[in-house]
């Protein structure tokens, strides 16, 4: 019975002429199992032929597309943008110089390199500098290493530093003292070793007096010397 069911399921997948079937749906004995196997073999062969033809057609399409792509130029010629970029640069520099001359740029900020660290400062800021310094309380110092200066409309970047005649950042030493006491505890297990040390470091507090621009962008004085240069 199971064999008959499997045979009927296979026959349902085939297109069999009605003359081989009886009214009750059972296959006539003239349509033997050998013919069924032959039909299945023919169908498999036809499927393989269709697949190979489709694959060959796909490969041909890919080859034609590759040939068309290789025939097209791979490089694109760009127009010379140097004159346009130069005009935009000059216009930007002119706008920045106009704000500097009219002093309409507003509040400025700067990034300075001081005591081995980079700090972002503006007018009235207090910064703490660790370490011993020869300055005294009340001394006015100038930060020579200015990395950038900016406002709400523009930012001037140094490469790596800005010119000393372009920007000026001054600070006043308001306090020199020692930090709070730090406890250093050392212990080695099973060695009967225990040490307690106390440490206090020197530091100075600086108040930023001014961050201002003293010159124009892309304009140098006619006569230059070694004064004010950073070597």
C-alpha positions in Angstrom: 0.0 0.0 0.0 2.8 2.4 0.9 4.5 1.5 -2.4 1.3 2.4 -4.3 1.1 5.8 -2.5 4.7 6.7 -3.4 4.1 5.7 -7.0 1.0 7.9 -7.1 2.8 10.9 -5.6 5.5 10.6 -8.3 2.9 10.3 -11.0 1.2 13.5 -9.7 4.3 15.4 -10.6 4.3 14.1 -14.2 2.1 15.1 -17.0 0.6 11.7 -18.1 -1.8 11.4 -20.9 -5.4 10.4 -19.9 -5.3 7.3 -22.1 -2.9 5.7 -19.6 -5.2 6.2 -16.6 -8.3 4.3 -15.7 -11.5 6.0 -14.4 -10.6 5.1 -10.8 -7.2 6.9 -11.2 -5.0 3.8 -11.1 -2.2 3.6 -13.7 -2.8 1.2 -16.5 -0.4 -1.8 -16.6 0.8 -0.7 -20.0 2.5 2.3 -18.4 5.2 0.3 -16.6 7.7 1.4 -14.0 10.4 1.4 -16.6 8.6 4.1 -18.6 8.2 6.2 -15.4 11.9 6.0 -14.7 12.6 7.0 -18.3 10.4 10.0 -18.0 12.1 11.1 -14.8 15.5 10.8 -16.4 14.3 12.9 -19.4 13.0 15.6 -17.0 16.3 15.7 -15.1 18.2 16.0 -18.3 16.0 18.8 -19.5 16.4 20.6 -16.2 20.2 20.3 -16.4 20.1 21.6 -20.0 18.1 24.6 -19.0 20.4 25.4 -16.0 23.5 25.2 -18.2 21.9 27.4 -20.8 20.9 30.0 -18.2 24.4 29.9 -16.6 26.1 30.4 -20.0 23.7 33.3 -20.8 24.6 34.9 -17.4 28.3 34.6 -18.0 27.9 36.2 -21.4 26.0 39.1 -19.9 28.8 39.6 -17.3 31.5 39.4 -20.0 29.7 42.1 -22.1 29.2 44.3 -19.1 32.9 44.0 -18.2 33.9 44.8 -21.7 31.7 47.9 -21.7 33.1 49.0 -18.4 36.7 48.6 -19.5 35.9 50.5 -22.7 34.8 53.5 -20.6 37.5 55.9 -19.3 38.5 55.2 -15.7 39.8 58.7 -15.0 37.8 61.8 -14.7 39.2 65.2 -15.7 38.5 67.9 -13.1 38.6 71.5 -13.8 41.2 73.7 -12.2 39.8 74.9 -8.9 42.9 76.9 -7.8 41.6 80.3 -8.9 38.2 79.7 -7.2 39.8 78.5 -3.9 42.2 81.4 -4.0 39.3 83.9 -4.4 37.4 82.3 -1.5 40.5 82.4 0.7 41.1 86.1 0.0 37.4 86.9 0.8 37.6 85.0 4.1 40.8 86.7 5.1 39.3 90.1 4.3 36.2 89.4 6.5 38.4 88.3 9.4 40.7 91.4 9.1 37.6 93.7 9.0 36.4 92.2 12.3 39.8 92.6 13.9 40.2 96.2 12.8 36.7 97.1 14.0 37.1 95.0 17.2 33.7 93.4 16.5 34.8 89.7 16.9 33.5 89.6 20.6 35.0 87.5 23.3 38.1 85.4 22.3 39.4 82.1 23.6 42.8 80.5 23.1 44.5 77.2 23.5 48.0 77.6 25.0 50.8 75.2 25.8 51.9 76.0 29.3 54.0 73.8 31.7 53.7 70.8 29.4 49.9 70.8 29.1 47.4 72.3 26.7 44.8 74.5 28.2 41.8 76.3 26.8 41.6 79.8 28.4 39.7 83.0 28.0 39.5 86.4 29.8 39.2 86.0 33.6 40.0 82.3 33.8 42.0 80.8 36.7 44.4 77.9 35.9 46.5 75.9 38.2 50.1 75.1 37.2 51.9 72.4 39.0 55.6 72.6 39.7 58.1 75.2 40.9 58.4 78.4 38.9 60.7 81.4 39.4 57.8 83.9 39.2 56.5 85.7 42.3 53.0 86.6 43.3 51.9 89.7 41.3 54.1 89.0 38.3 52.6 89.3 34.8 53.7 86.7 32.3 52.9 86.1 28.7 52.1 82.8 27.1 54.3 82.5 24.0 53.0 79.1 22.8 49.5 79.9 21.5 48.1 77.0 19.4 44.9 78.7 18.2 42.6 81.7 18.8 38.9 81.7 18.1 35.7 83.6 18.4 32.1 83.0 17.4 32.7 83.6 13.7 36.3 82.4 13.0 39.2 80.4 14.4 42.9 81.0 13.7 45.0 77.8 13.8 48.8 77.8 14.2 51.1 75.5 12.4 51.9 74.6 15.1 52.0 78.1 16.8 50.6 81.4 15.9 52.9 84.4 15.3 53.7 86.4 18.5 52.8 89.6 16.7 49.4 88.3 15.9 48.0 87.2 19.3 48.8 88.1 22.9 47.8 86.1 26.0 48.8 87.5 29.4 48.3 86.1 32.9 49.0 87.3 36.5 50.4 85.0 39.2 47.8 85.3 42.1 49.0 82.5 44.4 51.9 80.2 45.0 51.4 77.4 47.6 51.5 73.7 48.3 48.9 71.1 47.5 47.0 69.2 50.2 48.9 66.4 51.9 49.0 63.1 50.0 49.5 59.9 51.9 51.6 57.2 50.2 51.3 53.8 51.8 53.5 50.9 50.8 53.0 47.3 52.0 54.5 44.0 51.0 52.7 40.9 52.2 54.6 38.4 54.3 57.7 40.5 54.1 57.2 42.6 57.3 57.5 45.7 55.2 55.3 48.7 55.8 56.0 52.4 55.0 53.9 55.6 55.2 55.1 58.7 53.5 53.5 62.2 53.1 53.9 64.4 50.0 53.0 68.0 49.1 53.7 69.5 45.7 54.2 73.1 44.6 51.7 74.8 42.4 50.9 78.3 41.1 47.5 79.8 40.3 47.3 82.2 37.3 44.6 84.5 36.3 44.2 85.2 32.5 44.2 88.9 32.0 43.6 89.2 28.3 43.3 87.2 25.1 43.5 89.7 22.2 44.5 89.9 18.6 47.2 92.6 17.9 47.8 92.1 14.1 46.0 91.2 10.9 45.9 87.8 9.3 48.3 87.1 6.5 50.1 90.5 7.0 53.6 90.7 8.4 55.6 93.8 9.3 58.0 94.9 6.7 61.1 94.8 9.0 61.5 91.7 11.2 64.1 90.9 13.8 64.8 88.2 16.3 62.8 89.9 19.0 59.7 88.0 19.9 60.7 84.9 18.0 60.4 81.4 19.5 63.2 79.1 18.6 
